Amino acid sequence: MLNLALIADMMEWNGGGWFWMALMMIVGAIVVVLLIFFLVRTLAQPGARGGQAGGETPLDIAKRRYAAGEISSEEFENIKRYLEKSG
């Protein structure tokens, strides 16, 4: 038979109940902080919103690198041909 006095005693905050309540509040706060951290980290990554970072296309990047002297005209033409084929 079900002992109602035992159930009533378990529902009260006697015998360490405050400890468990505080522990659950701390665990809940940690979960919320972790969720916010990962959400902000994900949204702050470049390109997370889709598209290229800064709105540049791969051809724009190649043009900028060629203008800065980072790549030769041959490399630029190879990149341009590759992009035209794959695009």
N, C-alpha and C positions, 0 to 999 in steps of 0.2 A: 504494500500500500504506500502511496505517496505521502511523505512527511512534509506537511505544509510549513511547519516551524523551521525545518532545515532550509527549504526554498526561501522563505522570508529572511532567514539569517544570511543566506548567500547574496541576496539582493541588496543588503545594506553595505555600507562602506566600512565595515569593521574588519579588523585583522589584515591590514595591508591594502585595502581597497584604494586608498588615496595614492599609494605608491603605484599601483597598476594604472590608475587614471592618469597620473602624471607621466608615466612611461608611455602610454598610448598617445598623449598629447605631444610628447617629444618626437616619437616616431612619425606621427602625422605631420609635424612641422618639417622634419627632415625630408619626407616624401615631397611635400609642397616645394621646398627649396630646390630639391633635385630636379623636379619637373620644370620649374622656372629656369633653372640654369641651362638645362638641355634645350629648352625652347628658344632662349635667347642665343645660345651658341649656334643652333641650327639656322636661325634667321640672320645671324650676323656673318655667316660664311659668304664669301664672294660667289656669285652665280647661284645662290640658293633660290632666288626668285625666278630663275629661268633665264635663258639667253646668255650672251657673253657679258663679262664684267665690263662696265663702262659703256656698253652698247656697241662695242667694236666688233666687226666681223673678222674672220680670220684673214681675209684679204687686206683689210685696213691695218691689221697688225703687221702683216708682211710689208706693206707699203711704208709704214712707220719705221720698221727695222731697216729697210733698204735705204730710206732717206737718212737714217742715223748712221749708216755705214756698218751696221752689224752683220749684214749679209751681202753677198756679191750679187751682181745682176743675173748671173747664171742661177744662183740659188733662188732668187726672186722669181725668175721665169719658171723654174721647176715647181715652186710652190703654187704659182698662179695656174699652171697647167693642171696640177693635181687637184686644186680646188674646183676648177672648171669641170673636170671629169667627175669628181665625186658629188658635186652640187647639183 
